[in-house]
Amino acid sequence: MITQELKTLYQKMGISEEVLGYGEEILEGLKERYAQIDAVAEYNQAKVVHAMQECKVSEACLLGTTGYGYNDLGRDTLEEVYAHIFHTEDALVRPQITCGTHALALALMSNLRPGDELLSPVGKPYDTLEEVIGIRPSKGSLAEYGVTYAQVDLLADGGFDWEGIRKAINERTKLVTIQRSKGYQTRPTLSVSRIGELIAFIKNIKPDVICMVDNCYGEFVETIEPTDVGADMAVGSLIKNPGGGLAPIGGYIVGKKECVENAAYRLTSPGLGKEVGASLGVLSKFYQGLFLAPTVTAGALKGAIFAANLYERMGFAVVPNSTETRHDIIQAVTFGTPEGVIAFCQGIQAGAPVDSYVTPEPWDMPGYDAQVIMAAGAFVSGSSIELSADGPIKPPYAVYFQGGLTWQHAKFGILKTVQACIDAGIVDRNFKRVV
Ligand SMILES: *Cc1c(COP(=O)(O)O)cnc(C)c1O
């Protein structure tokens, strides 16, 4: 409910009564969906707490080690907790894994050998993996080590190319990589159950192939994870969903004992594996972030759905659309003009708790073929479970946004974007797009 007190405060924070009213009208229609999201969050909250209890997380686990990190109780117990949540034999959860790309590279490079082939049956992988694989040449890529790569694109309707996949699997196919989230593409995000169908099909053709899922942005969106439907490994970043906004660094690999062991031997050293790797002071944040992750993810999802509904009603194309079920936390809005992308990002920035007074501008970022504008005012630098947005300044002029540590903050940030679009003349006073 919007009290006079809240209206006055929002006005001080730059949101007009009209924009607030428009938001409330949209929210009226979302109650049922939000209740479903809360139900998933309740299940996942119980799953996390149950795992922590079963693994006997104690106060001592929250402390860390230094140096070699032998017998790091908190680190080893946290890995047990992850294995419990994902229903896997083992887990590697470390601050020494620097980001999502690193976790994925580690999982690939440790489980592939020269002469093996890697297959992506879901089209082009995330941008940063192109250099890991060697699609774009890079020092130390899998290609340099004699690992080849095959790709089967999704069909035009987003479906799997079953025949193409069957043909692509050969005696050298060792590992299949499946990206759950669409990332910054226009294909649909895969549901866990569709991932399960794909894995079953592949295992039927070649039972010993390793199926790995890039789980970035997908954790806790559903009540099951890819490892519940046959994935041998799931991999992700702790500065996205599972870090709950508190983890200041880190990545995870969960899966079969042998796969995780290979990754540990590669991360530290052959022979040492999981036995070393001091956790320093980050464990309490890893635990507490994981504890918060189900509700943080739920808040981000509510924000994504709120934005999809607001912007679709104003006349913009949104992916996913206002009614689709969600399998990750990313929302795309297509503006069709650079001004729209810029106004949206400036609105997100103006809604941030940190650096709200700076104005983001498009710039020539390394690795991109067009200018890019990015908005983030995060407690953890680059964290995309916190409210953040970015968009390349090129057709179709779409902005991608995600996150929000609380639903209330996501709502505020999104209202700021609507206000920014009105102030910039991109949307009129009747909440309709102008161009
Ligand atoms: C974010 C992301 C990555 C890479 O993670 P970084 O932490 O940015 O290196 C890989 N795959 C997908 C689908 C992602 O969303």
PDBQT file of the ligand as one rigid body, heavy atoms in Angstrom, charges set to zero:
ROOT
HETATM    1  C1  LIG A 501      27.955 -13.903 -16.336  1.00  0.00    +0.000 C 
HETATM    2  C2  LIG A 501      28.002 -15.093 -17.185  1.00  0.00    +0.000 A 
HETATM    3  C3  LIG A 501      29.206 -15.755 -17.467  1.00  0.00    +0.000 A 
HETATM    4  C4  LIG A 501      30.550 -15.236 -17.049  1.00  0.00    +0.000 C 
HETATM    5  O1  LIG A 501      30.655 -14.828 -15.747  1.00  0.00    +0.000 OA
HETATM    6  P1  LIG A 501      31.670 -13.646 -15.330  1.00  0.00    +0.000 P 
HETATM    7  O2  LIG A 501      31.592 -13.687 -13.857  1.00  0.00    +0.000 OA
HETATM    8  O3  LIG A 501      31.146 -12.386 -15.936  1.00  0.00    +0.000 OA
HETATM    9  O4  LIG A 501      33.012 -14.015 -15.847  1.00  0.00    +0.000 OA
HETATM   10  C5  LIG A 501      29.137 -16.898 -18.231  1.00  0.00    +0.000 A 
HETATM   11  N1  LIG A 501      27.968 -17.368 -18.691  1.00  0.00    +0.000 NA
HETATM   12  C6  LIG A 501      26.801 -16.753 -18.464  1.00  0.00    +0.000 A 
HETATM   13  C7  LIG A 501      25.528 -17.321 -19.015  1.00  0.00    +0.000 C 
HETATM   14  C8  LIG A 501      26.772 -15.596 -17.698  1.00  0.00    +0.000 A 
HETATM   15  O5  LIG A 501      25.613 -14.990 -17.457  1.00  0.00    +0.000 OA
ENDROOT
TORSDOF 0
